[in-house]
Amino acid sequence: MLGEKKEQEKGSKQTEALKKALEAEKKRSEEYLVQLKYARADVENLRKSFDQKLEEARKYSNERIIIELLDVVDELEMAVQSARSSNSTEALIQGVEMTLKKLKKTLQNEGVSPIKSVGEPFDPLKHNAVERTEKEGVEGCIVIEEIRKGYTLKEKVIRPSMVKVVMQPSQSHEEAKSNE
C-alpha cells in the first residue's frame, strides 16, 4: 500500500507539472497570437501607406516638367502678343525660335535627344523608312532624307525617325532592266 500511495503522489505531481506546463504553453501561444495579429495589422498599414504614396507619386511625377513647359507656354504667349502689337512677323519668328530653343533644352534636361539619321546606315530600331530609292554604287541602305525627327528618351527610342533611304538595286530589277 505504501508503494501504491507513493505512485499516486508521483503521478499527481507529474500531472500537476504537466498542467502547469500546459498553462504556460497556452499563455505563450496566446502571446504569439496577439503578436501575430499586431504584425498583420502593421503589414496591412504599411501596404496601405505604400499604395497611397505610390499613387501620389504617380499623380504628381510629371509636376517638375509641367512647370518648365508652362514657362514655354508663357514665352509663346509673349511672342504672339509682341508680334500682334508690332504687326511684325519677324518678332513672332524670333519669339518662336527662342521658345523652341527653351523647349529643346527642357527636353534635353529630361534625357530626350534627337536621333541622328541623314547619312547614317538605316536601322529599323531607330528609323521608319517611308520611301526607298535605288542607286548603283551604294553600300547597304543609307538614310538620305529625314521627313520627321525621331527621339530617344535616355537610351530608349520613343519615336523612330521617318526617313527616305537609298540602296543598291535589287537583283530582280537589274535582271528586268537587262532584259529590256
Residue frames as a rotation matrix with the C-alpha (Angstrom) as fourth column:
MET 1
0.558 0.830 0.000 0.00
0.830 -0.558 0.000 0.00
0.000 0.000 -1.000 0.00
LEU 2
0.373 -0.505 -0.778 2.78
0.188 -0.780 0.597 2.37
-0.908 -0.369 -0.196 0.77
GLY 3
-0.689 -0.663 0.292 4.25
0.368 0.026 0.929 1.83
-0.624 0.748 0.226 -2.68
GLU 4
-0.175 0.729 0.661 0.87
0.970 0.015 0.241 2.43
0.166 0.684 -0.710 -4.22
LYS 5
0.721 0.425 -0.548 0.44
0.574 -0.809 0.127 5.73
-0.389 -0.406 -0.827 -2.36
LYS 6
-0.114 -0.856 -0.504 3.89
0.092 -0.514 0.853 6.87
-0.989 0.051 0.137 -3.48
GLU 7
-0.691 -0.072 0.719 2.97
0.692 0.219 0.687 6.02
-0.207 0.973 -0.102 -7.06
GLN 8
0.354 0.903 0.243 -0.22
0.926 -0.375 0.045 8.10
0.132 0.209 -0.969 -6.80
GLU 9
0.591 -0.203 -0.781 1.72
0.269 -0.862 0.428 11.04
-0.760 -0.464 -0.455 -5.31
LYS 10
-0.527 -0.850 0.020 4.30
0.223 -0.115 0.968 10.76
-0.820 0.514 0.250 -8.03
GLY 11
-0.466 0.459 0.756 1.56
0.881 0.158 0.447 10.59
0.086 0.874 -0.478 -10.71
SER 12
0.625 0.724 -0.291 -0.22
0.766 -0.641 0.048 13.52
-0.152 -0.253 -0.956 -9.11
LYS 13
0.185 -0.661 -0.728 2.99
0.112 -0.722 0.683 15.59
-0.976 -0.207 -0.059 -9.11
GLN 14
-0.774 -0.457 0.438 3.59
0.440 0.109 0.892 14.72
-0.455 0.883 0.117 -12.76
THR 15
-0.009 0.869 0.495 0.00
0.985 -0.077 0.153 15.64
0.172 0.489 -0.855 -13.63
GLU 16
0.690 0.203 -0.694 0.39
0.472 -0.854 0.219 18.92
-0.549 -0.479 -0.686 -11.75
ALA 17
-0.285 -0.885 -0.367 3.68
0.090 -0.406 0.909 19.64
-0.954 0.226 0.196 -13.57
LEU 18
-0.693 0.088 0.715 2.07
0.712 0.240 0.660 18.81
-0.113 0.967 -0.229 -16.91
LYS 19
0.426 0.904 0.031 -0.90
0.904 -0.426 -0.023 21.10
-0.007 0.038 -0.999 -16.13
LYS 20
0.457 -0.345 -0.820 1.49
0.175 -0.869 0.463 23.94
-0.872 -0.355 -0.337 -15.28
ALA 21
-0.660 -0.740 0.128 3.48
0.219 -0.027 0.975 23.31
-0.718 0.672 0.180 -18.45
LEU 22
-0.323 0.650 0.688 0.24
0.943 0.164 0.288 23.24
0.074 0.742 -0.667 -20.47
GLU 23
0.682 0.576 -0.450 -0.90
0.646 -0.764 0.001 26.55
-0.343 -0.292 -0.893 -18.92
ALA 24
0.014 -0.779 -0.627 2.49
0.028 -0.626 0.779 28.11
-1.000 -0.028 0.013 -19.64
GLU 25
-0.804 -0.304 0.512 2.32
0.464 0.217 0.859 26.96
-0.372 0.928 -0.034 -23.28
LYS 26
0.149 0.930 0.336 -1.26
0.988 -0.152 -0.017 28.24
0.036 0.334 -0.942 -23.61
LYS 27
0.625 0.028 -0.780 -0.15
0.324 -0.918 0.227 31.61
-0.710 -0.395 -0.583 -22.26
ARG 28
-0.416 -0.876 -0.243 2.83
0.013 -0.273 0.962 31.69
-0.909 0.397 0.125 -24.63
SER 29
-0.633 0.226 0.740 0.70
0.768 0.303 0.564 30.70
-0.097 0.926 -0.366 -27.65
GLU 30
0.537 0.837 -0.106 -1.82
0.827 -0.547 -0.130 33.46
-0.167 -0.018 -0.986 -26.79
GLU 31
0.299 -0.531 -0.793 1.05
0.015 -0.828 0.561 35.96
-0.954 -0.180 -0.240 -26.64
TYR 32
-0.753 -0.583 0.305 2.27
0.263 0.159 0.952 34.75
-0.604 0.797 0.033 -30.03
LEU 33
-0.152 0.796 0.585 -1.24
0.988 0.126 0.085 35.04
-0.006 0.592 -0.806 -31.43
VAL 34
0.715 0.362 -0.597 -1.51
0.444 -0.896 -0.011 38.65
-0.539 -0.258 -0.802 -30.19
GLN 35
-0.160 -0.865 -0.475 1.93
-0.105 -0.463 0.880 39.44
-0.981 0.191 -0.016 -31.67
LEU 36
-0.706 -0.054 0.706 0.89
0.625 0.420 0.658 37.87
-0.332 0.906 -0.262 -34.95
LYS 37
0.359 0.912 0.196 -2.29
0.926 -0.323 -0.193 39.96
-0.113 0.251 -0.961 -35.08
TYR 38
0.581 -0.228 -0.782 -0.26
0.049 -0.948 0.313 43.15
-0.813 -0.220 -0.539 -34.44
ALA 39
-0.538 -0.841 0.056 2.27
0.056 0.031 0.998 42.14
-0.841 0.540 0.030 -37.09
ARG 40
-0.364 0.497 0.787 -0.54
0.923 0.307 0.233 41.54
-0.126 0.812 -0.570 -39.61
ALA 41
0.707 0.653 -0.271 -2.06
0.635 -0.755 -0.163 44.92
-0.311 -0.056 -0.949 -38.80
ASP 42
0.184 -0.738 -0.649 1.35
-0.108 -0.672 0.733 46.59
-0.977 -0.065 -0.203 -39.20
VAL 43
-0.727 -0.445 0.522 1.90
0.404 0.337 0.850 44.93
-0.555 0.830 -0.065 -42.58
GLU 44
0.061 0.842 0.535 -1.56
0.998 -0.040 -0.050 45.97
-0.021 0.537 -0.843 -43.74
ASN 45
0.751 0.173 -0.638 -0.95
0.298 -0.950 0.093 49.56
-0.590 -0.260 -0.765 -42.62
LEU 46
-0.263 -0.926 -0.270 2.43
-0.065 -0.262 0.963 49.59
-0.963 0.271 0.009 -44.39
ARG 47
-0.581 0.114 0.806 0.81
0.764 0.418 0.491 48.27
-0.281 0.901 -0.330 -47.57
LYS 48
0.524 0.844 0.116 -1.89
0.846 -0.500 -0.187 50.95
-0.100 0.196 -0.975 -47.45
SER 49
0.543 -0.407 -0.735 0.70
0.008 -0.872 0.489 53.64
-0.840 -0.271 -0.470 -46.79
PHE 50
-0.570 -0.792 0.219 2.89
0.172 0.146 0.974 52.39
-0.803 0.593 0.053 -49.65
ASP 51
-0.246 0.570 0.784 -0.08
0.965 0.219 0.144 52.27
-0.090 0.792 -0.604 -52.04
GLN 52
0.757 0.555 -0.344 -1.06
0.560 -0.823 -0.096 55.81
-0.337 -0.120 -0.934 -51.05
LYS 53
0.188 -0.778 -0.599 2.49
-0.173 -0.627 0.760 57.14
-0.967 -0.040 -0.252 -51.54
LEU 54
-0.657 -0.397 0.641 2.80
0.485 0.429 0.762 55.31
-0.577 0.812 -0.090 -54.87
GLU 55
0.204 0.828 0.522 -0.47
0.978 -0.151 -0.144 56.80
-0.040 0.539 -0.841 -56.08
GLU 56
0.779 0.027 -0.626 0.67
0.176 -0.968 0.178 60.26
-0.602 -0.249 -0.759 -55.01
ALA 57
-0.282 -0.949 -0.139 4.00
-0.039 -0.133 0.990 59.78
-0.959 0.284 0.001 -56.80
ARG 58
-0.480 0.183 0.858 2.16
0.840 0.377 0.389 58.72
-0.252 0.908 -0.335 -59.97
LYS 59
0.536 0.844 0.003 -0.21
0.825 -0.523 -0.212 61.64
-0.177 0.116 -0.977 -59.69
TYR 60
0.917 -0.178 -0.357 2.49
-0.134 -0.980 0.146 64.30
-0.376 -0.086 -0.923 -59.34
SER 61
0.304 -0.873 0.381 5.50
0.615 0.485 0.622 62.66
-0.728 0.045 0.684 -61.01
ASN 62
-0.102 -0.336 0.936 5.45
0.971 -0.239 0.020 64.97
0.217 0.911 0.350 -64.01
GLU 63
0.768 0.457 -0.449 4.94
0.583 -0.788 0.196 68.18
-0.264 -0.412 -0.872 -62.00
ARG 64
0.053 -0.850 -0.524 8.51
0.236 -0.500 0.834 69.40
-0.970 -0.168 0.174 -62.49
ILE 65
-0.763 -0.356 0.539 8.45
0.575 0.005 0.818 69.09
-0.294 0.934 0.201 -66.28
ILE 66
0.189 0.902 0.389 4.99
0.954 -0.262 0.144 70.64
0.231 0.344 -0.910 -66.46
ILE 67
0.607 -0.043 -0.793 6.28
0.395 -0.850 0.349 73.70
-0.689 -0.525 -0.499 -64.60
GLU 68
-0.494 -0.852 -0.175 9.07
0.172 -0.293 0.940 74.00
-0.852 0.434 0.292 -67.17
LEU 69
-0.599 0.336 0.727 6.58
0.798 0.170 0.578 73.60
0.071 0.926 -0.370 -70.02
LEU 70
0.532 0.796 -0.290 4.42
0.821 -0.568 -0.054 76.34
-0.207 -0.209 -0.956 -68.52
ASP 71
0.012 -0.630 -0.776 7.39
0.090 -0.773 0.628 78.67
-0.996 -0.077 0.047 -68.95
VAL 72
-0.864 -0.302 0.404 7.42
0.384 0.125 0.915 77.70
-0.327 0.945 0.008 -72.62
VAL 73
0.003 0.948 0.318 3.69
0.992 -0.043 0.117 78.46
0.125 0.316 -0.941 -72.88
ASP 74
0.516 0.144 -0.845 4.30
0.466 -0.874 0.136 81.88
-0.719 -0.463 -0.518 -71.29
GLU 75
-0.470 -0.792 -0.389 7.03
0.019 -0.450 0.893 82.63
-0.883 0.412 0.226 -73.83
LEU 76
-0.706 0.294 0.644 4.83
0.708 0.267 0.654 81.60
0.020 0.918 -0.397 -76.75
GLU 77
0.399 0.904 -0.151 2.05
0.912 -0.409 -0.038 83.84
-0.096 -0.123 -0.988 -75.47
MET 78
0.269 -0.391 -0.880 4.52
0.164 -0.882 0.442 86.74
-0.949 -0.263 -0.173 -75.15
ALA 79
-0.784 -0.590 0.196 5.80
0.257 -0.020 0.966 86.11
-0.566 0.808 0.167 -78.69
VAL 80
-0.292 0.770 0.567 2.27
0.934 0.104 0.341 86.18
0.204 0.629 -0.750 -80.12
GLN 81
0.611 0.541 -0.578 1.40
0.694 -0.717 0.062 89.30
-0.381 -0.439 -0.814 -78.12
SER 82
-0.127 -0.762 -0.635 4.62
0.108 -0.647 0.755 91.04
-0.986 0.028 0.165 -79.21
ALA 83
-0.836 -0.174 0.520 4.01
0.502 0.141 0.853 90.17
-0.222 0.975 -0.030 -82.88
ARG 84
0.109 0.958 0.265 0.42
0.981 -0.146 0.124 91.46
0.157 0.246 -0.956 -82.69
SER 85
0.595 0.137 -0.792 1.42
0.476 -0.854 0.209 94.74
-0.648 -0.501 -0.574 -81.06
SER 86
-0.235 -0.768 -0.596 4.21
-0.193 -0.564 0.803 95.43
-0.953 0.303 -0.016 -83.56
ASN 87
0.786 0.596 -0.165 2.45
-0.328 0.175 -0.928 93.86
-0.524 0.784 0.333 -86.56
SER 88
0.052 -0.867 -0.496 5.78
-0.997 -0.013 -0.081 92.19
0.063 0.499 -0.864 -87.33
THR 89
0.916 0.208 -0.342 6.20
-0.232 0.972 -0.030 88.62
0.327 0.107 0.939 -88.37
GLU 90
0.023 -0.989 -0.143 9.91
-0.107 0.140 -0.984 88.93
0.994 0.038 -0.103 -87.58
ALA 91
-0.387 -0.096 0.917 9.11
-0.885 -0.241 -0.399 89.47
0.259 -0.966 0.008 -83.88
LEU 92
0.653 0.693 0.306 6.90
-0.739 0.671 0.057 86.39
-0.166 -0.264 0.950 -83.95
ILE 93
0.710 -0.453 -0.540 9.59
-0.047 0.733 -0.678 84.32
0.703 0.506 0.499 -85.63
GLN 94
-0.348 -0.888 0.301 12.21
-0.380 -0.159 -0.911 85.44
0.857 -0.431 -0.282 -83.09
GLY 95
-0.122 0.388 0.914 9.86
-0.992 -0.016 -0.126 84.69
-0.034 -0.922 0.387 -80.19
VAL 96
0.881 0.469 -0.064 9.02
-0.473 0.875 -0.100 81.25
0.009 0.118 0.993 -81.54
GLU 97
0.374 -0.827 -0.420 12.71
-0.054 0.433 -0.900 80.48
0.926 0.359 0.117 -82.16
MET 98
-0.488 -0.537 0.688 13.60
-0.686 -0.251 -0.682 81.46
0.539 -0.805 -0.246 -78.59
THR 99
0.242 0.688 0.684 10.75
-0.936 0.352 -0.023 79.35
-0.257 -0.635 0.729 -77.25
LEU 100
0.873 0.030 -0.487 11.74
-0.264 0.869 -0.419 76.38
0.410 0.494 0.766 -79.40
LYS 101
-0.120 -0.991 -0.067 15.28
-0.265 0.097 -0.959 76.66
0.957 -0.097 -0.274 -78.07
LYS 102
-0.438 0.019 0.899 13.99
-0.894 -0.112 -0.434 76.66
0.092 -0.994 0.066 -74.48
LEU 103
0.640 0.745 0.187 11.69
-0.749 0.659 -0.063 73.69
-0.171 -0.100 0.980 -75.17
LYS 104
0.605 -0.500 -0.620 14.55
-0.140 0.700 -0.700 71.69
0.784 0.510 0.353 -76.70
LYS 105
-0.478 -0.797 0.368 16.69
-0.489 -0.107 -0.866 72.47
0.730 -0.594 -0.339 -73.63
THR 106
-0.023 0.572 0.820 13.88
-0.979 0.152 -0.133 71.30
-0.200 -0.806 0.557 -71.33
LEU 107
0.895 0.359 -0.265 13.59
-0.425 0.867 -0.260 68.05
0.137 0.345 0.928 -73.29
GLN 108
0.179 -0.919 -0.351 17.36
-0.169 0.323 -0.931 67.60
0.969 0.226 -0.097 -73.24
ASN 109
-0.484 -0.330 0.811 17.37
-0.809 -0.185 -0.558 68.06
0.334 -0.926 -0.177 -69.45
GLU 110
0.368 0.716 0.593 14.81
-0.831 0.539 -0.134 65.24
-0.416 -0.444 0.794 -69.27
GLY 111
-0.332 -0.610 0.719 17.06
-0.198 0.791 0.580 62.92
-0.922 0.050 -0.383 -71.30
VAL 112
0.673 0.586 0.452 15.32
0.376 0.255 -0.891 63.38
-0.637 0.769 -0.049 -74.67
SER 113
-0.291 -0.775 -0.561 17.61
-0.321 -0.474 0.820 63.67
-0.901 0.418 -0.111 -77.68
PRO 114
0.579 0.508 -0.638 17.06
-0.745 0.011 -0.667 63.58
-0.332 0.861 0.385 -81.45
ILE 115
0.451 -0.386 0.805 18.11
0.357 0.904 0.234 60.55
-0.818 0.182 0.546 -83.44
LYS 116
-0.246 -0.600 -0.761 20.83
-0.632 -0.496 0.595 61.26
-0.735 0.628 -0.257 -86.00
SER 117
0.476 0.585 0.657 19.58
0.118 0.698 -0.707 59.99
-0.872 0.414 0.263 -89.34
VAL 118
0.961 -0.025 -0.275 20.84
-0.271 -0.268 -0.924 61.62
-0.050 0.963 -0.264 -92.56
GLY 119
0.217 -0.921 -0.324 23.96
-0.814 0.012 -0.581 59.87
0.539 0.390 -0.747 -93.85
GLU 120
-0.360 -0.296 0.885 23.63
-0.823 0.548 -0.151 57.06
-0.440 -0.782 -0.441 -91.31
PRO 121
-0.923 0.100 -0.372 23.05
-0.101 0.869 0.485 53.39
0.372 0.485 -0.792 -92.12
PHE 122
-0.014 0.995 0.102 19.35
-0.659 -0.086 0.747 52.50
0.752 -0.057 0.657 -91.92
ASP 123
-0.979 -0.190 -0.071 18.50
-0.059 0.600 -0.798 50.99
0.194 -0.777 -0.598 -88.52
PRO 124
-0.292 0.951 -0.103 14.94
0.166 0.157 0.974 49.61
0.942 0.267 -0.203 -88.24
LEU 125
-0.073 0.235 -0.969 15.07
0.984 0.173 -0.032 50.13
0.160 -0.956 -0.244 -84.48
LYS 126
-0.474 -0.200 -0.857 15.62
0.475 -0.878 -0.058 53.89
-0.742 -0.434 0.511 -84.94
HIS 127
-0.798 0.086 -0.597 14.26
-0.491 -0.666 0.561 54.61
-0.349 0.741 0.574 -88.41
ASN 128
0.049 0.842 0.538 10.98
0.318 0.497 -0.807 54.06
-0.947 0.210 -0.243 -90.21
ALA 129
-0.897 -0.441 -0.014 11.59
0.103 -0.241 0.965 54.03
-0.429 0.864 0.262 -93.97
VAL 130
0.117 0.982 -0.148 8.71
0.056 -0.155 -0.986 55.61
-0.992 0.107 -0.073 -95.89
GLU 131
0.904 0.107 -0.414 10.43
-0.395 -0.159 -0.905 55.80
-0.162 0.981 -0.102 -99.27
ARG 132
0.250 -0.832 0.495 13.17
0.244 0.549 0.799 53.81
-0.937 -0.079 0.340 -100.96
THR 133
0.760 -0.157 -0.631 15.37
-0.630 -0.415 -0.656 54.85
-0.159 0.896 -0.414 -103.87
GLU 134
0.683 -0.564 0.465 17.76
0.500 0.824 0.265 52.54
-0.533 0.051 0.845 -105.68
LYS 135
0.798 -0.521 -0.303 21.17
-0.602 -0.704 -0.376 53.74
-0.017 0.482 -0.876 -106.86
GLU 136
0.730 -0.614 -0.299 24.27
0.369 0.724 -0.583 51.98
0.575 0.315 0.755 -108.17
GLY 137
-0.167 -0.971 0.169 27.42
0.216 -0.204 -0.955 52.07
0.962 -0.123 0.243 -106.06
VAL 138
0.130 0.264 0.956 25.67
-0.846 -0.473 0.246 52.46
0.517 -0.841 0.162 -102.71
GLU 139
-0.681 -0.389 -0.621 26.76
-0.016 0.855 -0.518 50.11
0.732 -0.343 -0.588 -99.98
GLY 140
-0.797 0.427 -0.428 24.00
0.575 0.320 -0.753 48.87
-0.185 -0.846 -0.500 -97.72
CYS 141
0.183 0.913 0.365 20.99
0.818 -0.347 0.458 51.02
0.545 0.215 -0.810 -97.02
ILE 142
-0.774 -0.566 -0.285 21.69
0.633 -0.681 -0.368 54.68
0.014 -0.465 0.885 -96.19
VAL 143
0.295 0.849 -0.438 19.31
0.814 -0.463 -0.350 57.36
-0.500 -0.253 -0.828 -94.95
ILE 144
-0.542 -0.488 0.685 19.27
0.802 -0.545 0.246 60.28
0.253 0.682 0.686 -97.43
GLU 145
-0.543 0.415 0.730 16.47
-0.245 -0.910 0.335 62.42
0.803 0.003 0.596 -96.01
GLU 146
-0.854 0.314 -0.415 14.66
0.504 0.305 -0.808 62.83
-0.127 -0.899 -0.419 -92.72
ILE 147
-0.357 0.817 0.452 10.94
0.327 -0.345 0.880 63.54
0.875 0.462 -0.144 -93.04
ARG 148
0.688 0.525 0.501 10.18
-0.326 -0.392 0.860 63.62
0.648 -0.755 -0.098 -89.32
LYS 149
-0.326 -0.875 0.358 12.70
-0.723 -0.013 -0.691 63.65
0.609 -0.484 -0.629 -86.47
GLY 150
0.479 0.358 -0.802 12.88
0.250 0.820 0.515 60.70
0.842 -0.447 0.303 -84.17
TYR 151
0.123 -0.382 0.916 13.76
-0.804 -0.579 -0.134 60.89
0.581 -0.720 -0.378 -80.48
THR 152
-0.127 -0.204 -0.971 15.19
0.430 0.871 -0.239 58.77
0.894 -0.448 -0.023 -77.71
LEU 153
0.671 0.237 0.703 14.45
-0.564 -0.452 0.691 59.07
0.482 -0.860 -0.169 -74.01
LYS 154
0.333 -0.739 0.586 17.71
-0.607 0.308 0.733 58.19
-0.722 -0.600 -0.346 -72.31
GLU 155
-0.749 -0.661 0.032 18.61
-0.409 0.501 0.763 55.05
-0.520 0.559 -0.646 -74.36
LYS 156
-0.363 0.708 0.605 15.06
0.571 0.683 -0.456 54.06
-0.736 0.180 -0.652 -75.41
VAL 157
-0.965 0.140 0.220 13.64
0.130 -0.476 0.870 55.04
0.226 0.868 0.442 -78.80
ILE 158
-0.517 0.828 -0.218 10.35
0.254 -0.095 -0.963 56.77
-0.818 -0.553 -0.161 -78.07
ARG 159
0.700 0.674 -0.236 9.65
-0.110 -0.224 -0.968 57.84
-0.705 0.704 -0.082 -81.66
PRO 160
-0.063 -0.753 0.655 11.55
0.732 0.411 0.543 56.49
-0.679 0.513 0.525 -84.67
SER 161
-0.449 -0.184 -0.875 12.61
-0.364 -0.856 0.367 58.89
-0.816 0.483 0.317 -87.42
MET 162
0.661 0.585 0.470 10.60
0.309 0.359 -0.881 58.79
-0.684 0.727 0.057 -90.64
VAL 163
-0.139 -0.878 -0.457 13.19
-0.358 -0.386 0.850 58.64
-0.923 0.282 -0.261 -93.40
LYS 164
0.905 0.168 -0.390 13.90
-0.422 0.257 -0.869 58.14
-0.046 0.952 0.304 -97.08
VAL 165
0.269 -0.828 0.492 16.63
-0.161 0.465 0.870 55.62
-0.950 -0.313 -0.008 -97.88
VAL 166
0.486 -0.239 -0.841 18.88
-0.866 0.001 -0.501 54.81
0.120 0.971 -0.206 -100.81
MET 167
0.218 -0.407 0.887 20.14
-0.311 0.832 0.459 51.31
-0.925 -0.376 0.055 -101.57
GLN 168
-0.817 -0.536 -0.213 21.64
-0.404 0.268 0.875 49.22
-0.412 0.800 -0.435 -104.37
PRO 169
-0.028 0.821 -0.570 19.19
-0.975 0.104 0.198 47.99
0.222 0.561 0.798 -106.97
SER 170
0.185 0.165 0.969 17.81
-0.528 0.848 -0.043 44.55
-0.829 -0.504 0.244 -106.19
GLN 171
-0.741 -0.538 0.400 18.73
-0.035 0.627 0.778 41.61
-0.670 0.563 -0.484 -108.42
SER 172
-0.094 0.782 0.616 15.25
0.817 0.414 -0.401 41.34
-0.568 0.466 -0.678 -109.92
HIS 173
0.736 0.324 -0.595 15.32
0.023 -0.889 -0.456 45.00
-0.677 0.322 -0.662 -111.04
GLU 174
-0.165 -0.886 -0.434 18.75
-0.635 -0.242 0.734 44.60
-0.755 0.397 -0.523 -112.60
GLU 175
-0.714 -0.045 0.699 17.63
0.350 0.841 0.412 41.48
-0.607 0.539 -0.584 -114.49
ALA 176
0.342 0.922 0.181 14.46
0.709 -0.127 -0.694 43.22
-0.617 0.365 -0.697 -115.67
LYS 177
0.565 -0.207 -0.799 16.48
-0.385 -0.922 -0.033 46.19
-0.730 0.327 -0.600 -116.96
SER 178
-0.542 -0.838 -0.060 18.96
-0.482 0.251 0.840 43.94
-0.689 0.484 -0.540 -118.77
ASN 179
-0.457 0.460 0.762 16.09
0.646 0.760 -0.072 42.03
-0.612 0.459 -0.644 -120.43
GLU 180
0.589 0.718 -0.370 14.58
0.273 -0.608 -0.746 45.23
-0.761 0.339 -0.554 -121.81
